[in-house]
Every structure is written in C-alpha cells, then in structure tokens.
Amino acid sequence: MSKSKPVSSTFHRDDIKVESKETLFRGFFKMVKYTFRHRLFAGGWSQPVEREMFERGHASALLPYDPTHDLVVLIEQIRVGALEHTSPWQFEIIAGMNDEGESPAEVVRREAQEEAGLAVNNIEAISHYYPSSGGCSETLDVFVGQVDASQASGVHGLEGENEDILVHVVTRDQAYQMVRDGTIENGASIIALQWLELNYKELQQRW
C-alpha cells in the first residue's frame, strides 16, 4: 500500500489582503469588522468581503484525571450562553482565559486551583484548535493533568468574578457516558474525554 501524502492548506496568510479593520464594540469582549480580499481556488482574487468577528482572547482547558483510582474530575457551573437552554448549568472540564504573559500550561494549573482546589502534577497536551473560527478569533489549548481525585470536592470559584462552581468526581466510564448521552455539551470537554478513551492505558503507564 502506498504511503498517504500529507494534506496541507492550499493558501497561506500572504494570500489575504486586509483592506480595513474597524472596532464595532469594546467591553469585556470586543467586536471588530474586517474588510478583506483573498485568493480564489479557481484563480484570481475575491471581491471585498466583510466579516464581523468576536475577539475574546485565548483560553486553555484541563481534564483532571486520577490514573491511580481511574477517576475524572468535572465541574458544574452556570453559563450565560446556555441561559435559555433546558440546562443552563453545564458540566465541563476546567478552563479559563489566558492572562498576558502566562503560558497555557500555567493557566490550567492556576485554574485547577481556583475552580476545583486541585494541585496538578504531570500535564500533557491534547489539542490546540479554534472553537468557532467562522466568527471568533479565540484559540483553545486542551490538556490532561494528573491529579489526586480524593482532594476534589466542594464549591469553588473566585468571589470577585461571581463564580459558583461545584466539583464532581466520576469514574472514567461515567464521564464517557455523560458525553454519549449529551449531559456534557462543551466542545473542549468532549474532545478531552474522547482523547482519554483512546489513550488512557498509555497514560496510566506513563504516570
């Protein structure tokens, strides 16, 4: 069988001409409008394209996993994006916005303490991706981190940010089932738990 050729992008950043960038709104987040032209797959250049984009910075997320007891730590908190959903309280892995000067690994260690009272030992990268590149510039780094799940309990969060976060400890299989039945609806959490399902044996050997 012949070896598959790697797939790479047809165009690159030099194949875009930004004509203007206008700030439409600036608050906790920012909304901008780009006008740009880009190369076309059939040849030549596009007409000017206008796109509004949500700028909220970048974030990092951590799946806390206890390989000794084969347990997963999840958190539950209210999410404004789900206020009109049947369940505004969402089950998630730990996550937070990157502060200036912080590496993604530093962010998840800080957030683990703030959101779950957990110290994280080893960490490994899972994924780096755009959650919604059609209209948002945010990127998300996802990690798995080694924790002692016996230390995970209670309610956490920063009072100054009005956080009210409940910690849950579940078995690995329970966490998988929460993805399958739709209890977990958060993209980073789904990615992390599906990665764990594929890699937990090797992870247990390394840790």
N, C-alpha and C positions, 0 to 999 in steps of 0.2 A: 504494500500500500504506500502510495507517495505521501510525502510529508506535506501537511497543510501549510499554505503560506500565511504569514501573519497579516491580519487586517489592520490597515491604518487609515486615518482620515484623509479624504481627498484634498481638502483645503486646510489652510492654517490662518493664523491671525493676520498675516500680511495680505490675505485675500479679502479683507474687510476695510472699508473706508468710512470712518466715523465722521459725519458732517456736523453734528451738534449733540450736546448732552445738556439737558435742562432739568434743574431740580424743581419738581412739582410740589413736594411736601417734605418737610423736615420736622420730625418729632422724635419719639423713642426709636422709630424706624424712619426710613427715607424712601420716597418715590421719585424716580427720575424718568425722563423720556429721551430715548436715543433716536436720532435720525441717521441712518447709515445705508450704504450700498455694499453689495457682496458679489463675488464671482458666482456665476451660474453653472450648474453641471453640464448644460448644453452649450456652454461657451458664452463669453461676453459678461456684462455686468447687469445687475438688477436695477430697477428704478429705485429712488429713495424709499426706504422702509422706515416707518415709525413704530416704535415699540415702547410701551411703558414697562418699567422694571422696578421691582421691590428690592431695596437694599437693606438688609438687616444684619450684616456682618457674617461671621462664620462660626460654626459650632462644632462641638465634639461630644461623643456619647460613649458610654461604657456599659458592657454587660458584666455584672459582678457574678463570678462563678466560683463555687467552692468545690474543687476537684476531690478533696478528701471525702466529703459527705455527699458529693454529686447533687448539689443544691444550687439553685439560681435565686438571686435577689432581684425583685422587681419593686417599682414604686408606683403609687397611685396618687394622682392629683388632678384638680380641675383644670381644664384647658379652654381658653376663650374661643379657639377655633371650633370647638365641639359644643358650644353653649346651647345650640338649637338641636343637637343630636339627642337620641334617646338616652345616651350615657355621656354627659359632659366630663365625668371623672374617668380618666384614661389610665390604663396600665402600660407602663413604659420601662425601659432601662434608664439609667442615669444619664443626664445630658445637661449641657449648659453652653452659653455663648463664650467664645474666646475673648479674653481681655487682651489689650495691647501688650506685647512683649511676652505673652505666655505661649508655650508650645501646646499642641493638642494633648499630649500626654500629661502635661502639668494641669491642664484644665480638668481632665477627667478625674485625676487624683483629688483635686480641690472639691469638685462637685460631689464625689463619692462621700466625702466627709460632711459636706453641707446638707446633702439630700438624704443620706442614709446612715451617717455616723460611722462610715466604714473606712478602714485603712486598706489600701490596695498594695499588694506585693508585686508579683510579676504582671506585666501587661504585654499584649500582643496586638498588632494592628489587624483589623479585619477588612476595612473598606474605606475608600475616600470617594465621595460622589456628590452630585448635585441633586438635592431632593426634588426641585421643581424648576429646571433650567428654562422652561418656557416663559417665565416671568419673574424669576428671582435669582439673584447672584450668589446666594448662600451656598457654601460647600459644607459637608459634614464628614468628619473623621470618626470612624467607629472602631472601638477597641473591645477586647475581652480582658478582664482583670481578675487576678487570683485574690479571693477574699476568704475570711473565716465567717461563714454564714451564721454561726452561733452568736456573733456580735451584732447581728442585724435585727432590729425591732424598733417599734415605737413610731412617733411622729416627729418629723424633722422639717428643715427649711429655714430660710432667713426671714426673720420678722420684718426687717426693713423692706423686703420685696414681697410681703404678704404671701409667703409660701406656706402651704399646709400640705405636707407630703407624708403619706402613710407607707411604711415599709412592709413588704410581703416576702416571705421565704417559701419557695415552692420546689418540688422535685423537678429534675430536668424534663421528665416526661410530661408533667403537668404544664410546664412552660410551653412545650411543643403543642400540647392540646389547646392551649389558650390562643396560639396562632391559628391552628386549624379551624377552631370554631368561631373565630372572629372576635374573641374577647380582647385580644391585642390588635389594635388597629394602627399603630405607629410604625412608620416605614423602617426607621433605624432599628427598632426592636425586632421586627420581623426578619430583617437582614441578619442581625446578630444571632438570633436563635436558630435560623436555618443554617448559618455557618457552624454553630455549635453542634447541630445534629450531624453534620458531615465530618467534624474534626475533633469531637470530644475525646475520643480514645487516644489520639496522638497528644492532645493537650494534657490529659491525665498522666501520660508517660513523661512529658517534659516537666511538669510541675510536681 
